[in-house]
Amino acid sequence: MSRMPLVLTSALLALCLAAIPVAAQGDVNLEQIAREITAEATRTNDDPLGRPLPLAAHWNRGNFRGGLGFSPDWQMARIVEGHHLLPWFAFPTGEVTEQSLAHYEAALRRCAELGLPISFVGTQYESTMGNEPYFSLPVDQNPNLLKTDGTFAKAADPFGPVEPWRAIGRSWTDNPLMRKLQELYPDPPLVMIVSNNEFPKLKWPQVETSQRYLDLYGAGRPNDFKREVIGEGYIERYRALQEGMREGFISPAWAESVIFVGYGAAGPPHFGRWYGWATYSLHTPGCISPWPLAWDGGSPSYYTHNWDGSTDFTVWSPQVEFMNLIFMNEQALRLNPRYWFEISTWDGHQPTLENDKRKTYAKLGQTATPERYGSFVEFGLWLTRPRTVREFRGWTDTVDYSGPYFEPVMAAVDRVYTNPTLQAFWRQGTLVPNLAHPHPYQEALPEEYKDVPRWYLLDTNLDPPRPWKLGTSLPVFSLAFVQGDPGARQWLVYARAPLGNQQAVEITIPDYGFITVEVTVVGSFYIVDEKTHSTQFIE
């Protein structure tokens, strides 16, 4: 395995020279880091330079246990160290008090000094409709689900009145503490509002339990029709909610720069995994998901849930599921060119529960280390190349307890900035499909998507015999990206071995041949050159 200096093609070299340089380790230029964060957060998806580089973020807001979690002050210290974070705060509500302001003031003033983008992580904002006075309003004013027996359920109704959604949105941002934060930082380049987006919603298989739907369309309509009208209804209502939130701002810059990102507001990653996947989808002909039209961005869950059979080493894995999102995100960007795609990550750790995923691994004789989790996240990061990678931990978690698992997430993001080769492939590289095999999720596929490339895992000499089942164990997960013209191409290969380091692994790159490399638990990058037939490890 060679560690000789890399020989870059002219195209790669040009991209490297165009990239913003990062200060050397141990000599962090804070203003430079801040400029990089802001530049990538505000870069458009179609920027001529290429894809925006990623930023790291978190669901834990650090406003519990005296700020011992991933608090804004903790974030500022990490940015000073040179990490590329998109600053996040708890969503502000209520009055301005010394206690309420303590979570925000110092960090927000620092963000203002550095010109950083900011984000606010909150609840499912539409959930207010389940409270008074909304839940007791008459039918023509009540946004909750009207059932066929004339009663209401605390759930979003895509056929209910729209104006209450706007009023609910405004109520979230029209408050003294939110106004105070706008005074502290009146002109951020980007304001992001992140929704947990888990309030109950009317689903299409139950649409005929909605009296409003029956009044509009009657019973017995085709499933595509049901999904279409539900999707259209949610687009109109979630946009009204967001417009109301925008109207509640006093700062024109906040109103102009704000974007709204919903958890799960993306295509269905579980596409094709089992026959009933469509029950949890709103796909219609020509549109795999309406959510990129209902939100400015989406954050699907790259989770090995503790309550299901998914892992980081089997076919039932987010690494396999998220391959579905490649074509879905391409479609999303055609529908909404400003769509902000990020991923939420989690390892299924619930220490008080018997089905805690780390306990599951331990029963199999495995260890769920931070390094293993880091390469799992890095695989998803490179597979989808999102704007943000947002880790999930419980709202009471502390940095002391969970910080070691966020460290490799930050490191994976920072590597894209500090290594010119990685940066060039991130911006302009093409993910290489493996057309030798279909994606293993093939159940009940719509006709229009049956031939869409969805399989990107490279073949290796360690692969088990096919056909694969959901529980099939895979020793190596690897991807490739290509740049250049035939005869002078270069490939970037990323590979991880979740169950233990593997020596002399033969990885086949489509339209090139195989390379023989070491693959580690922490993950490995290699550059492959067509002209020189060389394979070189990237430190």
Secondary structure, DSSP 4 states (H G I P E B T S, - for coil): -B-PPP---HHHHHHHHHSPP-PPTTS--HHHHHHHHHHHHH--TT-TT-SPPPEEEES----STTTTSS-HHHHHHHHHTT--B--EEEPP-S---HHHHHTTHHHHHHHHHHT--EEEE---GGGGGGSTTGGGS-TTT--EEEBTTS-EEEEE-TTS-SHHHHHHHHHHHSSHHHHHHHHHSS--S-EEEEE---S-B--GGGGGGBHHHHHHH-S---HHHHHHHHHHHHHHHHHHHHHHHHHT-S-HHHHHHEEEEEET-S--TTTTSSTTGGGG---BTTBS-SHHHHSSEEE-EEE--TTSS--SSBSSSHHHHGGGHHHHHHHHHHH-TT-EEEEEEE----TTSTT-HHHHHHHTT----HHHHHHHHHHHHHHH--SEEEE---TT--HHHHHHHHHHHHHHHHHHHH-HHHHHHHHH-EEPP-TTS--S--TT--GGGTTS----PPEETTPPPSSP-TT-B-S-EEEEEEES-TTS-EEEEEEE-TTS-EEEEEEEETTTEEEEEEE-TT-EEEEEETTTTEEEEE-
